[in-house]
Amino acid sequence: MTVDSAATQASGALPGCAVVTRLLGGSPAGTAAFMTSWLLIEYPGPWPSDALETALAEAFTAPQLRQLDELRNAGLRTLLIRHPGRHLREPHLAQRRVFFGGTGPHGRWLESIRIDDMAALKSLDLTAIAAGVGGVGTPVPGPLFLVCTHGTKDMCCALLGRPLAASLDAAYPDQVWEVSHVGGDRWAGNLMVVPDGYLHGQLAPAEAEVVARAAINGEVDPEHLRGRTGAPTQWMQYAEIAVRKHTGLRGLDDVIALREDIVETDLESEARSVLVQAGTETFAVVVSRRTSIGRGPSRCNAMVSPSGYITESIQAVS
């Protein structure tokens, strides 16, 4: 499948990668990055493409930066946040908010501190945050809604993320933050809920409101869900979403993938069998993956060619 862009080419403007992905029928299910804990640093003002790297160099020593790289593989994700709205060229804050929290064996937790300058972050125990050990800051009643608006990483994040952030902020003013790049600009608008640990994509403001209402009620809405960020693989993410839609279960911990096995198949694409616990039932979900569902040009990339997962079967097992 290809996208007919004759009209947009004639007008001199191609659509963004997120629009092309929608036109191709791309689904965000099974596309979230692995994240089990978060360090969220308030960093106002415009964000250049290297804003995170600049902020971290300002905040941490070289050994700590190496430690952050190692802890990212273990699930700790460091991101910048700012209030929705206009962003001044020369921002100044007497104090900054810093949130840290996670989801894992110790349960979900979220805390906050205020710092006078970025250097104060050097005293944080990064290993403890990654391990889910709280008690450093003030507990925060979650959830927080983080909307990616990092337009210098990809314009779709700004064009589709900012209206989403503004709309949510009007309804939940103390819980909404713009966030730096979370990955997957072609799935904009992207909304991550912490410390619940769920990333949603392809959201318009009205759809984001549905996600937020579910999260406030301690639930997760499976439509437009990219995945549970704590799932070890994207195959498991996709299988969990398939089972949620199959069973109607919406609780945060109602559906958890247990194991993944390679499936020998005659299908043209690769496949996995994922064992999923869903309430009191267990399901075996066979998932296949096509390397491409189509291709088309965009303003963001020379060519967009999203892949896609397919549910081959869902069977209850004893």
Order of alpha helices (4+ residues) and beta strands (2+ residues): alpha-alpha-beta-alpha-alpha-beta-beta-beta-alpha-beta-beta-alpha-beta-beta-beta-alpha-beta-alpha-beta-beta-beta-beta
